[in-house]
């Protein structure tokens, strides 16, 4: 059952800290999951968070560090000596330890690494720091179980027992050759049911999914999601096994990518959170708001070109928000579906096939909506049929054009390496507003002849 942090519970903790009752606080938090303790620390002031951190043992605080908000984690790390940080990192897997070290200033990084007691652990961490954080190399951990294809089953089991001591969870057993090149994987069932003298080369499975160290994290996530993998091995340019990526790291990647796309779709150009400063939030939100404002100016300018229509057919003005809204909504719907398909790698066919399908779909939807509009405007609003027909034809045209733009733009952005999520935000909404108004009045001018 998920632990819920109540105001009363926080008050109890704050009181224990205030009264310096360290042992009671330790006993209270001892059975609570480290992720919940991280949330508790984030609710307290700096002194309270650091007090809790110093109260618990490093086996638990090392895991808490990973769950903390980056801002809180930085504050705690500043209060720790390089030796104390090293003690925390000794409890973590290499990939998690490397992530924390990467956040430290360069001089402090070197001090912490020099304090690590396990030399092999330190070497692995330093090796991981060489890779970009958004690559497979930056995601992988060094902890894994591997066996040589030339060993027999008995030797294999002995070596696996030794290696498994440093691995918290064994997802797969990888098979390598004498040059450490990945050859395949070993089934635990085959290992248990095969004679101890049988060479591994006769029982291992040569087919194994893997990624290279420079593979982008989002591509790794896509592969693991597609093939439902709990872990995937990572190889270098020569095919040598250098690490593995587990599902918990990929979940973080998927969440971060979803958060980023959601913010881009909302017109937020930087990674921000609700608790960030007003300046940071303004920097993230203002550029797209300025773009929307400029788009609004253009829409006003376009409307101004048809001032005569407003005077002769004033009722047309009242349908302008409807046309603009439908253009924006249809464009966002189309682009959202395309962006989702691109993200999941499920978008089939050529761009022309996609546009043709979207045109047929939008025509069908447009016809239904235009009939509703025509009948509603006449019987509910008393609008003349000629005006209703004009608006209905304009609505169909706007829906078709908006859906085509919503389909074409994200595919094109993706083709040139730009995040297609941009196409679901103010960019697509504003452009469709402008085109919608232009198409609306142009059709009205052609039919009504003003």
C-alpha positions in Angstrom: 0.0 0.0 0.0 1.3 3.5 -0.9 2.5 5.5 2.0 0.6 8.8 2.4 2.4 11.8 4.0 -0.1 13.6 6.3 0.4 17.0 7.8 0.3 15.4 11.3 3.1 13.0 10.4 5.2 15.9 9.1 4.6 17.9 12.3 5.7 14.8 14.3 8.9 14.6 12.4 9.6 18.4 12.7 9.0 18.1 16.4 11.5 15.2 16.7 14.1 17.2 14.8 13.5 20.3 16.9 14.0 18.3 20.1 17.0 16.5 18.6 15.6 13.1 19.2 17.7 11.3 16.7 17.0 7.7 17.8 13.3 8.2 17.8 13.4 9.7 14.4 15.5 6.8 13.1 13.0 4.3 14.5 10.1 6.2 13.0 11.6 6.2 9.5 13.3 2.8 9.6 10.5 0.9 8.0 9.5 3.6 5.5 10.5 3.2 1.9 13.4 5.4 0.7 11.2 6.9 -2.0 8.7 8.1 0.7 11.5 9.4 2.9 12.7 11.4 -0.1 9.3 13.0 -0.4 9.3 13.8 3.3 12.7 15.5 3.0 11.4 17.6 0.1 8.6 18.8 2.3 11.0 20.0 5.1 13.4 22.9 5.2 17.1 22.5 4.4 18.0 21.9 8.0 15.3 19.2 8.5 16.2 17.4 5.3 19.9 17.3 6.1 19.1 16.2 9.7 17.1 13.2 8.4 19.9 12.3 6.0 22.5 12.3 8.8 20.3 10.2 11.0 19.9 7.2 8.7 22.6 4.7 7.6 24.3 5.0 4.2 22.6 1.8 2.9 19.3 3.7 2.9 20.5 7.3 2.3 22.3 6.2 -0.9 18.9 5.2 -2.3 17.3 8.3 -1.0 19.8 10.5 -2.9 18.5 9.0 -6.2 14.9 9.8 -5.4 15.4 13.4 -4.2 14.6 16.4 -6.3 17.9 17.6 -7.9 17.7 20.9 -6.1 17.5 19.2 -2.7 20.1 16.6 -3.6 22.6 19.4 -4.5 22.1 21.1 -1.1 22.7 17.8 0.7 25.8 17.0 -1.3 27.2 20.4 -0.5 27.1 19.6 3.2 28.9 16.3 2.8 32.7 15.8 2.6 34.1 13.9 -0.5 34.7 10.9 1.8 31.1 10.9 3.0 29.8 11.2 -0.6 32.1 8.3 -1.6 30.6 6.2 1.2 27.2 6.8 -0.3 28.3 5.9 -3.8 29.9 2.7 -2.6 26.4 1.4 -1.9 25.0 2.3 -5.4 25.3 0.6 -8.7 27.8 2.1 -11.1 25.2 3.8 -13.3 23.4 5.5 -10.4 26.8 6.5 -8.8 27.9 8.0 -12.1 24.7 10.0 -12.4 25.3 11.6 -9.0 29.0 12.3 -9.6 28.1 14.0 -12.9 26.2 16.6 -11.0 29.3 17.7 -8.9 31.8 20.4 -9.9 34.9 19.0 -11.6 37.3 19.5 -8.6 34.8 17.8 -6.3 34.3 14.9 -8.7 38.0 14.1 -8.6 38.0 14.3 -4.8 35.1 11.9 -4.5 36.4 9.4 -7.0 39.8 9.3 -5.1 37.9 8.5 -1.9 36.1 5.4 -3.3 37.4 2.3 -1.5 36.5 -0.2 -4.3 39.0 0.4 -7.1 37.1 -1.6 -9.6 33.9 0.3 -8.7 35.7 3.6 -9.2 37.2 2.5 -12.6 33.7 1.5 -13.8 32.2 4.9 -12.7 35.0 6.9 -14.4 34.4 4.8 -17.6 30.7 5.6 -17.5 31.3 9.3 -17.1 32.9 9.3 -20.6 29.5 8.8 -22.3 26.8 11.4 -23.1 24.0 11.2 -20.5 21.4 10.7 -23.2 23.1 7.7 -24.8 23.1 4.0 -24.0 26.6 4.4 -22.6 25.3 7.1 -20.2 22.4 4.9 -19.1 24.1 1.5 -18.7 25.5 0.0 -15.5 28.6 -2.2 -15.4 27.0 -4.9 -13.1 26.0 -8.0 -15.1 26.6 -11.7 -15.3 28.6 -13.1 -18.2 30.2 -16.4 -19.1 32.7 -17.5 -21.7 31.5 -19.7 -24.6 34.5 -22.0 -24.0 33.6 -22.8 -20.4 31.7 -25.9 -19.4 28.5 -25.8 -17.4 30.3 -26.5 -14.1 32.8 -23.7 -14.5 30.0 -21.4 -15.6 28.0 -22.0 -12.4 31.1 -21.3 -10.2 31.9 -18.0 -12.0 28.2 -16.9 -12.0 28.1 -17.3 -8.2 31.1 -15.0 -7.8 29.7 -12.4 -10.3 26.2 -12.4 -8.8 27.5 -11.0 -5.5 27.8 -7.6 -7.2 24.5 -7.7 -9.1 21.3 -6.9 -7.2 19.1 -8.6 -9.8 20.1 -11.1 -12.5 18.0 -10.4 -15.6 20.1 -12.3 -18.1 23.2 -14.4 -18.5 25.3 -13.1 -21.4 27.8 -15.3 -23.4 31.0 -13.8 -24.7 34.1 -15.1 -26.5 37.7 -14.7 -25.5 37.8 -11.1 -26.8 34.7 -10.2 -24.7 32.5 -10.0 -27.8 28.8 -10.6 -27.2 27.8 -14.0 -28.7 24.4 -14.6 -27.2 22.6 -15.4 -24.0 22.2 -18.4 -21.7 18.9 -19.8 -20.5 18.8 -20.7 -16.8 16.6 -23.7 -17.6 19.2 -25.1 -20.1 21.9 -24.5 -17.6 20.1 -26.5 -14.9 19.1 -29.4 -17.2 22.4 -29.8 -19.0 25.4 -32.0 -18.0 28.1 -30.2 -16.0 30.7 -31.2 -18.6 28.8 -29.7 -21.6 30.5 -26.7 -23.2 28.5 -23.5 -23.0 29.0 -23.1 -26.8 26.6 -26.0 -27.3 23.7 -24.7 -25.2 23.7 -20.9 -25.5 21.2 -19.0 -27.6 23.0 -17.0 -30.3 20.1 -14.5 -30.8 20.2 -11.6 -28.4 19.0 -8.0 -28.7 21.7 -5.4 -28.0 22.4 -1.7 -28.5 25.6 0.2 -29.1 27.1 2.7 -26.6 26.2 5.7 -28.7 22.5 4.7 -29.3 20.2 7.5 -28.2 18.3 6.8 -25.0 14.9 7.3 -26.6 15.8 4.6 -29.2 16.9 2.2 -26.4 13.5 2.9 -24.7 11.7 2.2 -28.0 13.5 -1.1 -28.5 13.0 -2.3 -24.9 9.3 -1.3 -25.1 8.8 -3.0 -28.4 10.4 -6.4 -27.4 9.2 -6.2 -23.8 12.7 -6.5 -22.3 13.7 -6.1 -18.7 17.3 -5.5 -19.6 19.4 -5.1 -22.7 23.2 -5.5 -23.2 25.3 -2.7 -24.5 28.2 -3.3 -26.8 31.0 -1.0 -28.1 32.0 -0.4 -31.7 33.8 -3.8 -31.8 30.8 -5.7 -30.4 32.4 -6.2 -27.0 30.0 -6.4 -24.0 30.5 -3.2 -21.9 27.3 -3.0 -19.8 23.6 -3.5 -19.5 20.6 -1.2 -19.3 17.7 -2.2 -17.0 14.0 -1.3 -17.2 14.1 1.1 -14.2 16.5 3.4 -16.1 14.2 3.2 -19.2 11.1 4.1 -17.2 12.9 7.3 -16.2 13.8 8.1 -19.8 10.2 7.5 -20.9 8.9 9.8 -18.2 11.4 12.5 -19.0 10.6 12.3 -22.7 6.8 12.4 -22.0 7.2 15.4 -19.7 9.3 17.2 -22.3 6.8 16.5 -25.1 3.9 17.6 -22.9 5.6 20.9 -22.1 6.5 21.5 -25.8 2.9 20.8 -26.7 1.8 23.4 -24.1 4.2 25.9 -25.5 6.9 25.6 -22.8 10.4 25.6 -24.4 12.5 24.6 -21.4 12.3 21.9 -18.8 10.7 23.6 -15.8 8.7 22.7 -12.7 5.9 24.4 -10.9 8.2 25.3 -8.0 10.9 27.0 -10.2 11.5 30.8 -9.9 9.3 33.3 -11.7 12.2 34.2 -13.9 12.9 30.6 -15.0 9.2 30.0 -15.7 8.9 33.2 -17.7 11.9 32.3 -19.8 10.3 29.0 -20.6 6.8 30.3 -21.4 7.3 33.8 -22.8 8.8 32.9 -26.2 5.7 30.9 -27.4 3.4 33.5 -25.9 5.1 36.1 -28.0 4.8 33.9 -31.0 1.1 33.5 -30.3 0.7 37.3 -29.9 2.5 37.9 -33.2 0.2 35.3 -34.8 -2.8 37.2 -33.3 -1.5 40.4 -35.0 -1.3 38.7 -38.3 -4.8 37.3 -37.9 -6.1 40.8 -37.1 -4.3 42.1 -40.2 -5.9 39.4 -42.3 -9.3 40.2 -40.9 -8.8 43.8 -41.7 -8.4 43.1 -45.4 -12.1 42.0 -45.4 -13.4 45.1 -43.5 -16.0 45.6 -46.3 -17.4 42.2 -45.7 -17.9 43.1 -42.0 -19.9 46.1 -42.9 -22.1 44.3 -45.5 -22.4 41.0 -43.8 -21.8 41.7 -40.1 -23.0 38.2 -39.1 -19.8 36.8 -40.6 -17.9 38.4 -37.8 -19.7 36.3 -35.2 -18.5 33.0 -36.8 -14.9 34.0 -36.8 -14.1 32.6 -33.4 -15.8 29.3 -34.4 -13.7 29.0 -37.5 -10.4 29.8 -35.7 -11.2 27.4 -32.9 -12.1 24.5 -35.2 -8.9 25.1 -37.2 -6.8 25.0 -34.0 -8.6 22.0 -32.6 -8.4 19.9 -35.8 -4.7 20.8 -36.3 -3.8 19.8 -32.8 -5.8 16.5 -33.1 -4.0 15.6 -36.3 -0.5 16.5 -35.1 -1.0 14.7 -31.8 -1.8 11.4 -33.5 1.2 11.8 -35.9 3.5 12.7 -33.0 2.3 9.7 -31.0 2.9 7.5 -34.1 6.4 8.9 -34.5 7.3 8.4 -30.9 6.1 4.8 -30.9 7.6 4.1 -34.3 4.2 2.9 -35.5 3.7 5.4 -38.3 3.5 3.5 -41.6 3.4 4.5 -45.2 4.8 7.5 -47.1 4.0 11.2 -46.2 1.6 11.3 -49.2 -0.3 8.3 -48.1 -0.7 9.9 -44.6 -1.9 13.2 -46.2 -4.3 11.4 -48.4 -5.8 9.4 -45.5 -6.0 12.5 -43.4 -7.7 14.4 -46.2 -10.4 11.7 -46.5 -10.9 11.6 -42.7 -11.2 15.4 -42.5 -13.6 15.6 -45.4 -15.9 13.1 -43.7 -15.7 14.9 -40.3 -16.1 18.3 -42.0 -19.2 17.2 -43.9 -20.9 16.1 -40.6 -19.9 19.2 -38.8 -20.9 21.5 -41.6 -24.4 20.0 -41.7 -24.8 20.5 -38.0 -23.5 24.1 -38.4 -25.9 24.8 -41.3 -29.0 23.5 -39.5 -28.0 25.0 -36.1 -27.2 28.5 -37.5 -30.5 28.6 -39.4 -33.0 27.2 -36.8 -31.2 28.3 -33.6 -29.7 31.6 -34.7 -32.0 32.6 -37.6 -29.1 33.0 -40.1 -30.0 33.1 -43.8 -29.3 29.9 -45.7 -26.8 31.6 -48.0 -24.7 32.7 -45.0 -25.0 29.3 -43.4 -23.9 27.6 -46.6 -21.0 30.0 -46.9 -19.8 29.3 -43.4 -20.4 25.5 -43.8 -18.2 25.4 -47.0 -15.6 27.5 -45.2 -15.7 25.1 -42.2 -15.1 22.0 -44.4 -12.2 23.8 -46.2 -10.6 24.9 -42.9 -10.9 21.4 -41.4 -9.2 19.8 -44.4 -6.4 22.4 -44.5 -5.8 22.3 -40.8 -5.6 18.5 -40.7 -3.2 18.5 -43.6 -1.0 21.1 -41.8 -1.2 19.1 -38.6 -0.1 16.0 -40.4 2.6 17.5 -42.6 4.4 19.7 -40.1 5.4 17.1 -37.4 6.5 14.6 -40.1 8.7 17.3 -41.7 10.1 18.4 -38.3 11.0 14.8 -37.4 12.7 14.4 -40.8 15.0 17.2 -40.1 15.8 16.1 -36.5 13.5 18.6 -34.7 11.2 17.4 -31.9 7.8 16.9 -33.6 6.1 17.7 -30.3 6.6 21.3 -31.3 3.8 20.8 -33.8 1.2 20.1 -31.1 1.7 23.4 -29.3 1.0 27.1 -30.1 3.0 26.8 -33.3 0.3 24.7 -35.0 -2.6 26.4 -33.3 -1.5 29.9 -34.2 -0.7 29.0 -37.9 -4.0 27.3 -38.3 -5.9 30.3 -36.8 -4.3 32.5 -39.4 -5.0 30.1 -42.3 -8.5 29.5 -41.0 -9.5 33.1 -41.0 -7.9 33.7 -44.4 -9.7 30.7 -45.9 -13.0 31.7 -44.3 -13.1 35.2 -45.6 -11.8 34.2 -49.0 -14.6 31.7 -49.5 -17.1 34.2 -48.1 -15.9 36.8 -50.6 -16.1 34.3 -53.5 -19.7 33.2 -52.7 -21.2 36.4 -51.4 -19.3 38.6 -53.9 -18.5 41.6 -51.6 
